[in-house]
Amino acid sequence: GEKLIRRIDAPWQKGGTYVHNAFLGIWLIYGLLGLILFVILYWKSIKLGFELYKKGVLFGLILLTFCCAQTLKNIVWQTAITFPNVTIIYILIISIAIRIKQMILVQGNLNHPHHI
């Protein structure tokens, strides 16, 4: 049985130890400040998704659902936030949501009666 079990080292973690909780893993690797920033990233993303969804933008629901699912997943499975493929997905989804919000704000300003 032992020959069938192979330890997979996580080179992005110090010591090659795998922690099954992303929040604890981020705290161990990046410290308390890293954990706080990680949680703020998720909180702001969830808040942005909810704001967009309230304005009738369907992409807000996508962002909200994605970030809520990732937050719940992070409780039992480590997120390799430093892997480029994972980071690119986060950046893409959050960037699209931020751009949509900017477009809504610009459109709202153009429709404002005091706009010249």
Buried (B, 14 or more C-beta within 10 A) or exposed (E): EEEEEEEEEBEEBEEEEEBEBBBBBBBBBBEEEBBEEBBEBBEEBBEBBBBBBEEEBEBBEBBBEBBBEBBEEBEEEBBBBEEEEEEEEBEEBBEEBBEBBEEBEEEEEEEEEEEE
